Amino acid sequence: MPPLILNILSIARSFPELSAQICEVCLLTQRAIE
């Protein structure tokens, strides 16, 4: 996993209410990278 994704995931753990939105962004970012 790219470090950016790992950073986003660690932020998501700090802000559970944002994690659903962050997850969507993560998936979109991964698709864009691939």
C-alpha positions as CSV (number, residue, x, y, z in Angstrom):
1,M,0.0,0.0,0.0
2,P,1.3,3.5,-0.8
3,P,2.2,5.5,2.3
4,L,-0.5,8.0,1.5
5,I,-3.2,5.4,1.9
6,L,-1.6,4.3,5.3
7,N,-1.6,7.9,6.5
8,I,-5.3,8.3,5.5
9,L,-6.2,5.1,7.3
10,S,-4.4,6.2,10.5
11,I,-6.3,9.5,10.3
12,A,-9.6,7.6,9.8
13,R,-8.9,5.7,13.1
14,S,-8.6,9.1,14.9
15,F,-11.9,10.4,13.4
16,P,-14.4,7.5,13.2
17,E,-17.2,9.7,12.0
18,L,-15.2,10.5,8.9
19,S,-14.0,7.0,8.2
20,A,-16.9,6.2,5.8
21,Q,-16.1,9.2,3.7
22,I,-12.3,8.6,3.9
23,C,-12.9,5.0,2.9
24,E,-14.6,6.1,-0.3
25,V,-11.8,8.5,-1.0
26,C,-9.3,5.7,-0.4
27,L,-11.0,3.4,-2.9
28,L,-11.2,6.2,-5.5
29,T,-7.5,7.1,-4.9
30,Q,-6.4,3.4,-5.2
31,R,-8.3,3.1,-8.5
32,A,-6.7,6.3,-9.8
33,I,-3.2,5.0,-8.8
34,E,-3.8,1.7,-10.5
